[in-house]
């Protein structure tokens, strides 16, 4: 059953929390995604079968949570995730998909003592700067400055709106420009056929971050969704490995 959390910023966050053994597995979804996605639900079912605590939630402007998507930024969604973690007393294993990978890295940087392990799936750290802004042409940059927003085509749905505030706030939350120590088991998963996040991003993250137990797994032919049966099984196998090492 969906529950709701009211954040210090006045937003209402929808979530599903299963009580069980720790550490609690926490799924963090992607840009314009929600907690009803294939990976989130599959991981919840796996945790329930294992008797393990699990949390999935919607950022503000996503899914069942309050607010408009176009009002949100990386910093806002990071704050939402931080508020969601307040529901959990003990340690967590973060599982971040795409933008959720960036959010999970922000959480890990801010509260390393609470994070027992980290798994990312097609992590997209700093994408507002390195993918969006870097990919805009002069006309798009001018329109963003003039109008405060532009529309970009999407392979998944209708065109989506990118705001100037999203880009500017992203610059305050970059993780690949300063030291990023991850002092717990870390596993990065990445598909070689991902058209949204290139393999070079995963390799850059692996090279940039520091930690004693860190691995990158490349899956040949896997796309950004990373949701076929083999990929879903790899996710749960990887989470189990991280829990065992935590």
Number of C-alpha atoms within 10 A of each C-alpha: 6 10 11 17 18 14 16 10 10 9 18 21 26 22 19 15 20 17 14 14 13 18 22 26 27 26 28 27 28 24 15 15 17 20 23 15 13 15 22 24 14 17 23 23 14 15 22 15 9 11 14 18 20 27 25 25 29 29 34 24 21 24 18 19 20 18 16 10 18 15 13 18 23 26 17 17 20 20 20 24 26 18 17 24 18 11 11 19 11 13 18 24 27 28 25 26 28 25 26 29 26 27 31 30 28 23 19 23 17 12 11 17 12 17 24 25 28 29 28 29 27 31 29 26 28 23 21 23 17 13 15 13 15 11 12 12 10 9 9 16 18 13 14 19 13 11 11 14 19 18 13 12 10 9 8 8 8 10 12 15 13 20 20 20 16 20 20 15 18 19 15 11 19 19 20 16 9 9 11 17 15 21 20 21 22 26 23 23 21 29 23 16 17 18 13 15 21 18 18 9 18 24 14 12 19 17 10 15 17 14 14 11 14 17 14 16 14 17 17 11 12 18 19 20 18 24 17 13 9 11 20 17 15 17 23 17 12 20 23 13 15 20 19 10 13 17
